[in-house]
């Protein structure tokens, strides 16, 4: 009975570890107060959302305007995940 509980706990811990997204190397965090409006400046950034998915945005402002984006890195994404 104890072995079964320990194994169940280990499986849960391993599953939790796999759900943590990896961050970009030089991730710049989005500010707490996000701008609802952005200029049309095109300076591409690679935004990372809460699930770890990467997407290229036109600028840091447009990336952080998306509430699911946690941060960005300058330049377009090289390995975007869909």
mmCIF file of the N, C-alpha and C atoms, coordinates in Angstrom:
data_MODEL
# 
_entry.id   MODEL 
# 
loop_
_atom_site.group_PDB 
_atom_site.id 
_atom_site.type_symbol 
_atom_site.label_atom_id 
_atom_site.label_alt_id 
_atom_site.label_comp_id 
_atom_site.label_asym_id 
_atom_site.label_entity_id 
_atom_site.label_seq_id 
_atom_site.pdbx_PDB_ins_code 
_atom_site.Cartn_x 
_atom_site.Cartn_y 
_atom_site.Cartn_z 
_atom_site.occupancy 
_atom_site.B_iso_or_equiv 
_atom_site.pdbx_formal_charge 
_atom_site.auth_seq_id 
_atom_site.auth_comp_id 
_atom_site.auth_asym_id 
_atom_site.auth_atom_id 
_atom_site.pdbx_PDB_model_num 
ATOM 1   N N  . UNK A 1 1  ? 0.824  -1.196 0.000   1.00 0.00 ? 1  UNK A N  1 
ATOM 2   C CA . UNK A 1 1  ? 0.000  0.000  0.000   1.00 0.00 ? 1  UNK A CA 1 
ATOM 3   C C  . UNK A 1 1  ? 0.867  1.258  0.000   1.00 0.00 ? 1  UNK A C  1 
ATOM 4   N N  . UNK A 1 2  ? 1.912  1.273  0.804   1.00 0.00 ? 2  UNK A N  1 
ATOM 5   C CA . UNK A 1 2  ? 2.793  2.428  0.874   1.00 0.00 ? 2  UNK A CA 1 
ATOM 6   C C  . UNK A 1 2  ? 3.547  2.590  -0.433  1.00 0.00 ? 2  UNK A C  1 
ATOM 7   N N  . UNK A 1 3  ? 3.984  1.483  -1.017  1.00 0.00 ? 3  UNK A N  1 
ATOM 8   C CA . UNK A 1 3  ? 4.720  1.540  -2.282  1.00 0.00 ? 3  UNK A CA 1 
ATOM 9   C C  . UNK A 1 3  ? 3.824  2.125  -3.374  1.00 0.00 ? 3  UNK A C  1 
ATOM 10  N N  . UNK A 1 4  ? 2.571  1.753  -3.382  1.00 0.00 ? 4  UNK A N  1 
ATOM 11  C CA . UNK A 1 4  ? 1.633  2.259  -4.376  1.00 0.00 ? 4  UNK A CA 1 
ATOM 12  C C  . UNK A 1 4  ? 1.456  3.774  -4.235  1.00 0.00 ? 4  UNK A C  1 
ATOM 13  N N  . UNK A 1 5  ? 1.389  4.264  -3.002  1.00 0.00 ? 5  UNK A N  1 
ATOM 14  C CA . UNK A 1 5  ? 1.246  5.703  -2.768  1.00 0.00 ? 5  UNK A CA 1 
ATOM 15  C C  . UNK A 1 5  ? 2.512  6.452  -3.192  1.00 0.00 ? 5  UNK A C  1 
ATOM 16  N N  . UNK A 1 6  ? 3.656  5.881  -2.873  1.00 0.00 ? 6  UNK A N  1 
ATOM 17  C CA . UNK A 1 6  ? 4.921  6.515  -3.242  1.00 0.00 ? 6  UNK A CA 1 
ATOM 18  C C  . UNK A 1 6  ? 5.043  6.587  -4.762  1.00 0.00 ? 6  UNK A C  1 
ATOM 19  N N  . UNK A 1 7  ? 4.694  5.503  -5.449  1.00 0.00 ? 7  UNK A N  1 
ATOM 20  C CA . UNK A 1 7  ? 4.749  5.495  -6.906  1.00 0.00 ? 7  UNK A CA 1 
ATOM 21  C C  . UNK A 1 7  ? 3.769  6.511  -7.502  1.00 0.00 ? 7  UNK A C  1 
ATOM 22  N N  . UNK A 1 8  ? 2.589  6.611  -6.929  1.00 0.00 ? 8  UNK A N  1 
ATOM 23  C CA . UNK A 1 8  ? 1.604  7.587  -7.404  1.00 0.00 ? 8  UNK A CA 1 
ATOM 24  C C  . UNK A 1 8  ? 2.132  9.004  -7.232  1.00 0.00 ? 8  UNK A C  1 
ATOM 25  N N  . UNK A 1 9  ? 2.753  9.269  -6.104  1.00 0.00 ? 9  UNK A N  1 
ATOM 26  C CA . UNK A 1 9  ? 3.320  10.592 -5.840  1.00 0.00 ? 9  UNK A CA 1 
ATOM 27  C C  . UNK A 1 9  ? 4.447  10.902 -6.824  1.00 0.00 ? 9  UNK A C  1 
ATOM 28  N N  . UNK A 1 10 ? 5.282  9.918  -7.104  1.00 0.00 ? 10 UNK A N  1 
ATOM 29  C CA . UNK A 1 10 ? 6.383  10.119 -8.047  1.00 0.00 ? 10 UNK A CA 1 
ATOM 30  C C  . UNK A 1 10 ? 5.854  10.432 -9.445  1.00 0.00 ? 10 UNK A C  1 
ATOM 31  N N  . UNK A 1 11 ? 4.806  9.743  -9.868  1.00 0.00 ? 11 UNK A N  1 
ATOM 32  C CA . UNK A 1 11 ? 4.206  9.983  -11.181 1.00 0.00 ? 11 UNK A CA 1 
ATOM 33  C C  . UNK A 1 11 ? 3.644  11.400 -11.244 1.00 0.00 ? 11 UNK A C  1 
ATOM 34  N N  . UNK A 1 12 ? 2.980  11.834 -10.184 1.00 0.00 ? 12 UNK A N  1 
ATOM 35  C CA . UNK A 1 12 ? 2.428  13.188 -10.143 1.00 0.00 ? 12 UNK A CA 1 
ATOM 36  C C  . UNK A 1 12 ? 3.531  14.237 -10.204 1.00 0.00 ? 12 UNK A C  1 
ATOM 37  N N  . UNK A 1 13 ? 4.610  14.016 -9.474  1.00 0.00 ? 13 UNK A N  1 
ATOM 38  C CA . UNK A 1 13 ? 5.713  14.967 -9.475  1.00 0.00 ? 13 UNK A CA 1 
ATOM 39  C C  . UNK A 1 13 ? 6.387  15.042 -10.842 1.00 0.00 ? 13 UNK A C  1 
ATOM 40  N N  . UNK A 1 14 ? 6.571  13.896 -11.487 1.00 0.00 ? 14 UNK A N  1 
ATOM 41  C CA . UNK A 1 14 ? 7.160  13.888 -12.825 1.00 0.00 ? 14 UNK A CA 1 
ATOM 42  C C  . UNK A 1 14 ? 6.270  14.588 -13.835 1.00 0.00 ? 14 UNK A C  1 
ATOM 43  N N  . UNK A 1 15 ? 4.980  14.380 -13.732 1.00 0.00 ? 15 UNK A N  1 
ATOM 44  C CA . UNK A 1 15 ? 4.032  15.036 -14.641 1.00 0.00 ? 15 UNK A CA 1 
ATOM 45  C C  . UNK A 1 15 ? 4.048  16.540 -14.425 1.00 0.00 ? 15 UNK A C  1 
ATOM 46  N N  . UNK A 1 16 ? 4.140  16.989 -13.188 1.00 0.00 ? 16 UNK A N  1 
ATOM 47  C CA . UNK A 1 16 ? 4.187  18.423 -12.893 1.00 0.00 ? 16 UNK A CA 1 
ATOM 48  C C  . UNK A 1 16 ? 5.454  19.049 -13.455 1.00 0.00 ? 16 UNK A C  1 
ATOM 49  N N  . UNK A 1 17 ? 6.556  18.356 -13.378 1.00 0.00 ? 17 UNK A N  1 
ATOM 50  C CA . UNK A 1 17 ? 7.820  18.883 -13.906 1.00 0.00 ? 17 UNK A CA 1 
ATOM 51  C C  . UNK A 1 17 ? 7.772  19.047 -15.418 1.00 0.00 ? 17 UNK A C  1 
ATOM 52  N N  . UNK A 1 18 ? 7.065  18.192 -16.100 1.00 0.00 ? 18 UNK A N  1 
ATOM 53  C CA . UNK A 1 18 ? 6.996  18.258 -17.551 1.00 0.00 ? 18 UNK A CA 1 
ATOM 54  C C  . UNK A 1 18 ? 6.116  19.403 -18.025 1.00 0.00 ? 18 UNK A C  1 
ATOM 55  N N  . UNK A 1 19 ? 5.231  19.919 -17.178 1.00 0.00 ? 19 UNK A N  1 
ATOM 56  C CA . UNK A 1 19 ? 4.332  20.993 -17.568 1.00 0.00 ? 19 UNK A CA 1 
ATOM 57  C C  . UNK A 1 19 ? 4.949  22.373 -17.416 1.00 0.00 ? 19 UNK A C  1 
ATOM 58  N N  . UNK A 1 20 ? 6.153  22.480 -16.877 1.00 0.00 ? 20 UNK A N  1 
ATOM 59  C CA . UNK A 1 20 ? 6.813  23.763 -16.720 1.00 0.00 ? 20 UNK A CA 1 
ATOM 60  C C  . UNK A 1 20 ? 7.485  24.128 -18.032 1.00 0.00 ? 20 UNK A C  1 
ATOM 61  N N  . UNK A 1 21 ? 7.055  25.248 -18.653 1.00 0.00 ? 21 UNK A N  1 
ATOM 62  C CA . UNK A 1 21 ? 7.653  25.609 -19.935 1.00 0.00 ? 21 UNK A CA 1 
ATOM 63  C C  . UNK A 1 21 ? 9.088  26.086 -19.773 1.00 0.00 ? 21 UNK A C  1 
ATOM 64  N N  . UNK A 1 22 ? 9.905  25.812 -20.781 1.00 0.00 ? 22 UNK A N  1 
ATOM 65  C CA . UNK A 1 22 ? 11.277 26.319 -20.775 1.00 0.00 ? 22 UNK A CA 1 
ATOM 66  C C  . UNK A 1 22 ? 11.248 27.754 -21.260 1.00 0.00 ? 22 UNK A C  1 
ATOM 67  N N  . UNK A 1 23 ? 12.071 28.595 -20.649 1.00 0.00 ? 23 UNK A N  1 
ATOM 68  C CA . UNK A 1 23 ? 12.128 29.993 -21.029 1.00 0.00 ? 23 UNK A CA 1 
ATOM 69  C C  . UNK A 1 23 ? 13.153 30.201 -22.133 1.00 0.00 ? 23 UNK A C  1 
ATOM 70  N N  . UNK A 1 24 ? 12.976 31.293 -22.856 1.00 0.00 ? 24 UNK A N  1 
ATOM 71  C CA . UNK A 1 24 ? 13.971 31.709 -23.830 1.00 0.00 ? 24 UNK A CA 1 
ATOM 72  C C  . UNK A 1 24 ? 15.229 32.117 -23.071 1.00 0.00 ? 24 UNK A C  1 
ATOM 73  N N  . UNK A 1 25 ? 16.375 32.117 -23.750 1.00 0.00 ? 25 UNK A N  1 
ATOM 74  C CA . UNK A 1 25 ? 17.642 32.435 -23.106 1.00 0.00 ? 25 UNK A CA 1 
ATOM 75  C C  . UNK A 1 25 ? 17.650 33.806 -22.434 1.00 0.00 ? 25 UNK A C  1 
ATOM 76  N N  . UNK A 1 26 ? 17.238 34.824 -23.165 1.00 0.00 ? 26 UNK A N  1 
ATOM 77  C CA . UNK A 1 26 ? 17.275 36.195 -22.650 1.00 0.00 ? 26 UNK A CA 1 
ATOM 78  C C  . UNK A 1 26 ? 15.868 36.771 -22.613 1.00 0.00 ? 26 UNK A C  1 
ATOM 79  N N  . UNK A 1 27 ? 14.992 36.141 -21.865 1.00 0.00 ? 27 UNK A N  1 
ATOM 80  C CA . UNK A 1 27 ? 13.594 36.541 -21.795 1.00 0.00 ? 27 UNK A CA 1 
ATOM 81  C C  . UNK A 1 27 ? 13.450 37.856 -21.042 1.00 0.00 ? 27 UNK A C  1 
ATOM 82  N N  . UNK A 1 28 ? 12.780 38.819 -21.661 1.00 0.00 ? 28 UNK A N  1 
ATOM 83  C CA . UNK A 1 28 ? 12.458 40.090 -21.025 1.00 0.00 ? 28 UNK A CA 1 
ATOM 84  C C  . UNK A 1 28 ? 11.012 39.982 -20.582 1.00 0.00 ? 28 UNK A C  1 
ATOM 85  N N  . UNK A 1 29 ? 10.765 40.114 -19.294 1.00 0.00 ? 29 UNK A N  1 
ATOM 86  C CA . UNK A 1 29 ? 9.410  39.977 -18.758 1.00 0.00 ? 29 UNK A CA 1 
ATOM 87  C C  . UNK A 1 29 ? 8.510  41.114 -19.218 1.00 0.00 ? 29 UNK A C  1 
ATOM 88  N N  . UNK A 1 30 ? 7.248  40.780 -19.493 1.00 0.00 ? 30 UNK A N  1 
ATOM 89  C CA . UNK A 1 30 ? 6.261  41.805 -19.822 1.00 0.00 ? 30 UNK A CA 1 
ATOM 90  C C  . UNK A 1 30 ? 5.922  42.573 -18.541 1.00 0.00 ? 30 UNK A C  1 
ATOM 91  N N  . UNK A 1 31 ? 5.644  43.877 -18.669 1.00 0.00 ? 31 UNK A N  1 
ATOM 92  C CA . UNK A 1 31 ? 5.309  44.664 -17.480 1.00 0.00 ? 31 UNK A CA 1 
ATOM 93  C C  . UNK A 1 31 ? 3.944  44.275 -16.921 1.00 0.00 ? 31 UNK A C  1 
ATOM 94  N N  . UNK A 1 32 ? 3.745  44.568 -15.644 1.00 0.00 ? 32 UNK A N  1 
ATOM 95  C CA . UNK A 1 32 ? 2.445  44.292 -15.000 1.00 0.00 ? 32 UNK A CA 1 
ATOM 96  C C  . UNK A 1 32 ? 1.327  45.057 -15.716 1.00 0.00 ? 32 UNK A C  1 
ATOM 97  N N  . UNK A 1 33 ? 1.548  46.364 -15.929 1.00 0.00 ? 33 UNK A N  1 
ATOM 98  C CA . UNK A 1 33 ? 0.561  47.199 -16.619 1.00 0.00 ? 33 UNK A CA 1 
ATOM 99  C C  . UNK A 1 33 ? 0.828  47.085 -18.116 1.00 0.00 ? 33 UNK A C  1 
ATOM 100 N N  . UNK A 1 34 ? -0.094 46.452 -18.813 1.00 0.00 ? 34 UNK A N  1 
ATOM 101 C CA . UNK A 1 34 ? 0.073  46.229 -20.258 1.00 0.00 ? 34 UNK A CA 1 
ATOM 102 C C  . UNK A 1 34 ? -0.689 47.283 -21.047 1.00 0.00 ? 34 UNK A C  1 
ATOM 103 N N  . UNK A 1 35 ? -0.063 47.759 -22.106 1.00 0.00 ? 35 UNK A N  1 
ATOM 104 C CA . UNK A 1 35 ? -0.664 48.788 -22.942 1.00 0.00 ? 35 UNK A CA 1 
ATOM 105 C C  . UNK A 1 35 ? -1.747 48.189 -23.830 1.00 0.00 ? 35 UNK A C  1 
ATOM 106 N N  . UNK A 1 36 ? -2.933 48.800 -23.862 1.00 0.00 ? 36 UNK A N  1 
ATOM 107 C CA . UNK A 1 36 ? -3.984 48.305 -24.749 1.00 0.00 ? 36 UNK A CA 1 
ATOM 108 C C  . UNK A 1 36 ? -3.785 48.773 -26.198 1.00 0.00 ? 36 UNK A C  1 
ATOM 109 N N  . UNK A 1 37 ? -2.904 49.788 -26.397 1.00 0.00 ? 37 UNK A N  1 
ATOM 110 C CA . UNK A 1 37 ? -2.668 50.323 -27.741 1.00 0.00 ? 37 UNK A CA 1 
ATOM 111 C C  . UNK A 1 37 ? -1.169 50.367 -28.018 1.00 0.00 ? 37 UNK A C  1 
ATOM 112 N N  . UNK A 1 38 ? -0.787 49.982 -29.234 1.00 0.00 ? 38 UNK A N  1 
ATOM 113 C CA . UNK A 1 38 ? 0.621  49.975 -29.629 1.00 0.00 ? 38 UNK A CA 1 
ATOM 114 C C  . UNK A 1 38 ? 0.792  50.729 -30.940 1.00 0.00 ? 38 UNK A C  1 
ATOM 115 N N  . UNK A 1 39 ? 1.976  51.296 -31.133 1.00 0.00 ? 39 UNK A N  1 
ATOM 116 C CA . UNK A 1 39 ? 2.280  51.943 -32.406 1.00 0.00 ? 39 UNK A CA 1 
ATOM 117 C C  . UNK A 1 39 ? 2.534  50.860 -33.453 1.00 0.00 ? 39 UNK A C  1 
ATOM 118 N N  . UNK A 1 40 ? 2.609  51.261 -34.693 1.00 0.00 ? 40 UNK A N  1 
ATOM 119 C CA . UNK A 1 40 ? 2.823  50.285 -35.765 1.00 0.00 ? 40 UNK A CA 1 
ATOM 120 C C  . UNK A 1 40 ? 4.295  50.145 -36.116 1.00 0.00 ? 40 UNK A C  1 
ATOM 121 N N  . UNK A 1 41 ? 5.155  50.283 -35.141 1.00 0.00 ? 41 UNK A N  1 
ATOM 122 C CA . UNK A 1 41 ? 6.587  50.086 -35.345 1.00 0.00 ? 41 UNK A CA 1 
ATOM 123 C C  . UNK A 1 41 ? 6.830  48.594 -35.553 1.00 0.00 ? 41 UNK A C  1 
ATOM 124 N N  . UNK A 1 42 ? 7.644  48.272 -36.554 1.00 0.00 ? 42 UNK A N  1 
ATOM 125 C CA . UNK A 1 42 ? 7.971  46.870 -36.793 1.00 0.00 ? 42 UNK A CA 1 
ATOM 126 C C  . UNK A 1 42 ? 9.390  46.588 -36.317 1.00 0.00 ? 42 UNK A C  1 
ATOM 127 N N  . UNK A 1 43 ? 9.482  46.041 -35.132 1.00 0.00 ? 43 UNK A N  1 
ATOM 128 C CA . UNK A 1 43 ? 10.730 45.570 -34.534 1.00 0.00 ? 43 UNK A CA 1 
ATOM 129 C C  . UNK A 1 43 ? 10.416 44.204 -33.949 1.00 0.00 ? 43 UNK A C  1 
ATOM 130 N N  . UNK A 1 44 ? 10.488 43.142 -34.759 1.00 0.00 ? 44 UNK A N  1 
ATOM 131 C CA . UNK A 1 44 ? 10.005 41.821 -34.345 1.00 0.00 ? 44 UNK A CA 1 
ATOM 132 C C  . UNK A 1 44 ? 10.653 41.304 -33.065 1.00 0.00 ? 44 UNK A C  1 
ATOM 133 N N  . UNK A 1 45 ? 9.819  40.658 -32.280 1.00 0.00 ? 45 UNK A N  1 
ATOM 134 C CA . UNK A 1 45 ? 10.262 39.982 -31.062 1.00 0.00 ? 45 UNK A CA 1 
ATOM 135 C C  . UNK A 1 45 ? 9.665  38.582 -31.043 1.00 0.00 ? 45 UNK A C  1 
ATOM 136 N N  . UNK A 1 46 ? 10.303 37.709 -30.297 1.00 0.00 ? 46 UNK A N  1 
ATOM 137 C CA . UNK A 1 46 ? 9.804  36.352 -30.114 1.00 0.00 ? 46 UNK A CA 1 
ATOM 138 C C  . UNK A 1 46 ? 9.132  36.290 -28.750 1.00 0.00 ? 46 UNK A C  1 
ATOM 139 N N  . UNK A 1 47 ? 7.825  36.181 -28.740 1.00 0.00 ? 47 UNK A N  1 
ATOM 140 C CA . UNK A 1 47 ? 7.069  36.137 -27.492 1.00 0.00 ? 47 UNK A CA 1 
ATOM 141 C C  . UNK A 1 47 ? 6.849  34.710 -27.039 1.00 0.00 ? 47 UNK A C  1 
ATOM 142 N N  . UNK A 1 48 ? 6.871  34.526 -25.718 1.00 0.00 ? 48 UNK A N  1 
ATOM 143 C CA . UNK A 1 48 ? 6.625  33.205 -25.133 1.00 0.00 ? 48 UNK A CA 1 
ATOM 144 C C  . UNK A 1 48 ? 5.403  33.294 -24.239 1.00 0.00 ? 48 UNK A C  1 
ATOM 145 N N  . UNK A 1 49 ? 4.437  32.377 -24.460 1.00 0.00 ? 49 UNK A N  1 
ATOM 146 C CA . UNK A 1 49 ? 3.228  32.398 -23.638 1.00 0.00 ? 49 UNK A CA 1 
ATOM 147 C C  . UNK A 1 49 ? 3.383  31.513 -22.400 1.00 0.00 ? 49 UNK A C  1 
ATOM 148 N N  . UNK A 1 50 ? 2.334  31.470 -21.596 1.00 0.00 ? 50 UNK A N  1 
ATOM 149 C CA . UNK A 1 50 ? 2.343  30.728 -20.330 1.00 0.00 ? 50 UNK A CA 1 
ATOM 150 C C  . UNK A 1 50 ? 2.614  29.240 -20.518 1.00 0.00 ? 50 UNK A C  1 
ATOM 151 N N  . UNK A 1 51 ? 2.259  28.709 -21.681 1.00 0.00 ? 51 UNK A N  1 
ATOM 152 C CA . UNK A 1 51 ? 2.458  27.285 -21.963 1.00 0.00 ? 51 UNK A CA 1 
ATOM 153 C C  . UNK A 1 51 ? 3.819  26.991 -22.585 1.00 0.00 ? 51 UNK A C  1 
ATOM 154 N N  . UNK A 1 52 ? 4.605  28.049 -22.835 1.00 0.00 ? 52 UNK A N  1 
ATOM 155 C CA . UNK A 1 52 ? 5.925  27.860 -23.420 1.00 0.00 ? 52 UNK A CA 1 
ATOM 156 C C  . UNK A 1 52 ? 5.960  27.942 -24.932 1.00 0.00 ? 52 UNK A C  1 
ATOM 157 N N  . UNK A 1 53 ? 4.819  28.213 -25.568 1.00 0.00 ? 53 UNK A N  1 
ATOM 158 C CA . UNK A 1 53 ? 4.770  28.324 -27.027 1.00 0.00 ? 53 UNK A CA 1 
ATOM 159 C C  . UNK A 1 53 ? 5.391  29.644 -27.464 1.00 0.00 ? 53 UNK A C  1 
ATOM 160 N N  . UNK A 1 54 ? 6.088  29.602 -28.600 1.00 0.00 ? 54 UNK A N  1 
ATOM 161 C CA . UNK A 1 54 ? 6.752  30.781 -29.136 1.00 0.00 ? 54 UNK A CA 1 
ATOM 162 C C  . UNK A 1 54 ? 5.999  31.306 -30.347 1.00 0.00 ? 54 UNK A C  1 
ATOM 163 N N  . UNK A 1 55 ? 5.955  32.648 -30.478 1.00 0.00 ? 55 UNK A N  1 
ATOM 164 C CA . UNK A 1 55 ? 5.297  33.272 -31.617 1.00 0.00 ? 55 UNK A CA 1 
ATOM 165 C C  . UNK A 1 55 ? 5.982  34.602 -31.892 1.00 0.00 ? 55 UNK A C  1 
ATOM 166 N N  . UNK A 1 56 ? 6.183  34.909 -33.172 1.00 0.00 ? 56 UNK A N  1 
ATOM 167 C CA . UNK A 1 56 ? 6.775  36.182 -33.549 1.00 0.00 ? 56 UNK A CA 1 
ATOM 168 C C  . UNK A 1 56 ? 5.695  37.263 -33.551 1.00 0.00 ? 56 UNK A C  1 
ATOM 169 N N  . UNK A 1 57 ? 6.014  38.387 -32.903 1.00 0.00 ? 57 UNK A N  1 
ATOM 170 C CA . UNK A 1 57 ? 5.121  39.548 -32.844 1.00 0.00 ? 57 UNK A CA 1 
ATOM 171 C C  . UNK A 1 57 ? 5.833  40.723 -33.492 1.00 0.00 ? 57 UNK A C  1 
ATOM 172 N N  . UNK A 1 58 ? 5.081  41.710 -33.956 1.00 0.00 ? 58 UNK A N  1 
ATOM 173 C CA . UNK A 1 58 ? 5.638  42.873 -34.639 1.00 0.00 ? 58 UNK A CA 1 
ATOM 174 C C  . UNK A 1 58 ? 6.525  43.719 -33.725 1.00 0.00 ? 58 UNK A C  1 
ATOM 175 N N  . UNK A 1 59 ? 6.212  43.751 -32.440 1.00 0.00 ? 59 UNK A N  1 
ATOM 176 C CA . UNK A 1 59 ? 7.000  44.547 -31.494 1.00 0.00 ? 59 UNK A CA 1 
ATOM 177 C C  . UNK A 1 59 ? 6.802  44.013 -30.079 1.00 0.00 ? 59 UNK A C  1 
ATOM 178 N N  . UNK A 1 60 ? 7.589  44.532 -29.152 1.00 0.00 ? 60 UNK A N  1 
ATOM 179 C CA . UNK A 1 60 ? 7.441  44.135 -27.756 1.00 0.00 ? 60 UNK A CA 1 
ATOM 180 C C  . UNK A 1 60 ? 6.077  44.547 -27.216 1.00 0.00 ? 60 UNK A C  1 
ATOM 181 N N  . UNK A 1 61 ? 5.583  45.687 -27.673 1.00 0.00 ? 61 UNK A N  1 
ATOM 182 C CA . UNK A 1 61 ? 4.272  46.166 -27.221 1.00 0.00 ? 61 UNK A CA 1 
ATOM 183 C C  . UNK A 1 61 ? 3.158  45.208 -27.663 1.00 0.00 ? 61 UNK A C  1 
ATOM 184 N N  . UNK A 1 62 ? 3.183  44.792 -28.933 1.00 0.00 ? 62 UNK A N  1 
ATOM 185 C CA . UNK A 1 62 ? 2.128  43.887 -29.408 1.00 0.00 ? 62 UNK A CA 1 
ATOM 186 C C  . UNK A 1 62 ? 2.238  42.511 -28.747 1.00 0.00 ? 62 UNK A C  1 
ATOM 187 N N  . UNK A 1 63 ? 3.451  42.091 -28.440 1.00 0.00 ? 63 UNK A N  1 
ATOM 188 C CA . UNK A 1 63 ? 3.616  40.807 -27.745 1.00 0.00 ? 63 UNK A CA 1 
ATOM 189 C C  . UNK A 1 63 ? 2.999  40.893 -26.353 1.00 0.00 ? 63 UNK A C  1 
ATOM 190 N N  . UNK A 1 64 ? 3.357  41.922 -25.609 1.00 0.00 ? 64 UNK A N  1 
ATOM 191 C CA . UNK A 1 64 ? 2.883  42.045 -24.226 1.00 0.00 ? 64 UNK A CA 1 
ATOM 192 C C  . UNK A 1 64 ? 1.428  42.492 -24.128 1.00 0.00 ? 64 UNK A C  1 
ATOM 193 N N  . UNK A 1 65 ? 0.848  42.967 -25.241 1.00 0.00 ? 65 UNK A N  1 
ATOM 194 C CA . UNK A 1 65 ? -0.577 43.292 -25.247 1.00 0.00 ? 65 UNK A CA 1 
ATOM 195 C C  . UNK A 1 65 ? -1.408 42.013 -25.119 1.00 0.00 ? 65 UNK A C  1 
ATOM 196 N N  . UNK A 1 66 ? -0.825 40.883 -25.504 1.00 0.00 ? 66 UNK A N  1 
ATOM 197 C CA . UNK A 1 66 ? -1.482 39.580 -25.351 1.00 0.00 ? 66 UNK A CA 1 
ATOM 198 C C  . UNK A 1 66 ? -1.275 39.124 -23.903 1.00 0.00 ? 66 UNK A C  1 
ATOM 199 N N  . UNK A 1 67 ? -2.351 38.962 -23.144 1.00 0.00 ? 67 UNK A N  1 
ATOM 200 C CA . UNK A 1 67 ? -2.247 38.629 -21.718 1.00 0.00 ? 67 UNK A CA 1 
ATOM 201 C C  . UNK A 1 67 ? -1.623 37.258 -21.465 1.00 0.00 ? 67 UNK A C  1 
ATOM 202 N N  . UNK A 1 68 ? -1.600 36.394 -22.477 1.00 0.00 ? 68 UNK A N  1 
ATOM 203 C CA . UNK A 1 68 ? -1.002 35.069 -22.304 1.00 0.00 ? 68 UNK A CA 1 
ATOM 204 C C  . UNK A 1 68 ? 0.524  35.094 -22.435 1.00 0.00 ? 68 UNK A C  1 
ATOM 205 N N  . UNK A 1 69 ? 1.071  36.170 -22.997 1.00 0.00 ? 69 UNK A N  1 
ATOM 206 C CA . UNK A 1 69 ? 2.516  36.270 -23.184 1.00 0.00 ? 69 UNK A CA 1 
ATOM 207 C C  . UNK A 1 69 ? 3.161  36.686 -21.859 1.00 0.00 ? 69 UNK A C  1 
ATOM 208 N N  . UNK A 1 70 ? 4.178  35.925 -21.449 1.00 0.00 ? 70 UNK A N  1 
ATOM 209 C CA . UNK A 1 70 ? 4.872  36.222 -20.188 1.00 0.00 ? 70 UNK A CA 1 
ATOM 210 C C  . UNK A 1 70 ? 6.130  37.047 -20.427 1.00 0.00 ? 70 UNK A C  1 
ATOM 211 N N  . UNK A 1 71 ? 6.686  36.958 -21.624 1.00 0.00 ? 71 UNK A N  1 
ATOM 212 C CA . UNK A 1 71 ? 7.893  37.709 -21.938 1.00 0.00 ? 71 UNK A CA 1 
ATOM 213 C C  . UNK A 1 71 ? 8.273  37.548 -23.396 1.00 0.00 ? 71 UNK A C  1 
ATOM 214 N N  . UNK A 1 72 ? 9.367  38.201 -23.760 1.00 0.00 ? 72 UNK A N  1 
ATOM 215 C CA . UNK A 1 72 ? 9.797  38.187 -25.155 1.00 0.00 ? 72 UNK A CA 1 
ATOM 216 C C  . UNK A 1 72 ? 11.315 38.298 -25.236 1.00 0.00 ? 72 UNK A C  1 
ATOM 217 N N  . UNK A 1 73 ? 11.810 38.031 -26.423 1.00 0.00 ? 73 UNK A N  1 
ATOM 218 C CA . UNK A 1 73 ? 13.226 38.157 -26.732 1.00 0.00 ? 73 UNK A CA 1 
ATOM 219 C C  . UNK A 1 73 ? 13.311 38.907 -28.062 1.00 0.00 ? 73 UNK A C  1 
ATOM 220 N N  . UNK A 1 74 ? 14.258 39.819 -28.189 1.00 0.00 ? 74 UNK A N  1 
ATOM 221 C CA . UNK A 1 74 ? 14.382 40.591 -29.424 1.00 0.00 ? 74 UNK A CA 1 
ATOM 222 C C  . UNK A 1 74 ? 14.685 39.676 -30.612 1.00 0.00 ? 74 UNK A C  1 
ATOM 223 N N  . UNK A 1 75 ? 14.084 40.012 -31.740 1.00 0.00 ? 75 UNK A N  1 
ATOM 224 C CA . UNK A 1 75 ? 14.255 39.219 -32.951 1.00 0.00 ? 75 UNK A CA 1 
ATOM 225 C C  . UNK A 1 75 ? 13.127 38.221 -33.142 1.00 0.00 ? 75 UNK A C  1 
ATOM 226 N N  . UNK A 1 76 ? 12.943 37.818 -34.390 1.00 0.00 ? 76 UNK A N  1 
ATOM 227 C CA . UNK A 1 76 ? 11.893 36.842 -34.711 1.00 0.00 ? 76 UNK A CA 1 
ATOM 228 C C  . UNK A 1 76 ? 12.246 35.468 -34.137 1.00 0.00 ? 76 UNK A C  1 
ATOM 229 N N  . UNK A 1 77 ? 11.224 34.673 -33.914 1.00 0.00 ? 77 UNK A N  1 
ATOM 230 C CA . UNK A 1 77 ? 11.424 33.308 -33.386 1.00 0.00 ? 77 UNK A CA 1 
ATOM 231 C C  . UNK A 1 77 ? 12.072 32.443 -34.460 1.00 0.00 ? 77 UNK A C  1 
ATOM 232 N N  . UNK A 1 78 ? 12.967 31.578 -34.042 1.00 0.00 ? 78 UNK A N  1 
ATOM 233 C CA . UNK A 1 78 ? 13.585 30.645 -34.984 1.00 0.00 ? 78 UNK A CA 1 
ATOM 234 C C  . UNK A 1 78 ? 12.909 29.287 -34.937 1.00 0.00 ? 78 UNK A C  1 
ATOM 235 N N  . UNK A 1 79 ? 12.388 28.908 -33.783 1.00 0.00 ? 79 UNK A N  1 
ATOM 236 C CA . UNK A 1 79 ? 11.740 27.601 -33.640 1.00 0.00 ? 79 UNK A CA 1 
ATOM 237 C C  . UNK A 1 79 ? 10.348 27.736 -33.088 1.00 0.00 ? 79 UNK A C  1 
ATOM 238 N N  . UNK A 1 80 ? 9.485  28.427 -33.826 1.00 0.00 ? 80 UNK A N  1 
ATOM 239 C CA . UNK A 1 80 ? 8.118  28.631 -33.350 1.00 0.00 ? 80 UNK A CA 1 
ATOM 240 C C  . UNK A 1 80 ? 7.401  27.318 -33.161 1.00 0.00 ? 80 UNK A C  1 
ATOM 241 N N  . UNK A 1 81 ? 6.640  27.226 -32.038 1.00 0.00 ? 81 UNK A N  1 
ATOM 242 C CA . UNK A 1 81 ? 5.810  26.054 -31.781 1.00 0.00 ? 81 UNK A CA 1 
ATOM 243 C C  . UNK A 1 81 ? 4.373  26.435 -32.023 1.00 0.00 ? 81 UNK A C  1 
ATOM 244 N N  . UNK A 1 82 ? 3.659  25.572 -32.672 1.00 0.00 ? 82 UNK A N  1 
ATOM 245 C CA . UNK A 1 82 ? 2.259  25.878 -33.007 1.00 0.00 ? 82 UNK A CA 1 
ATOM 246 C C  . UNK A 1 82 ? 1.332  25.312 -31.971 1.00 0.00 ? 82 UNK A C  1 
# 
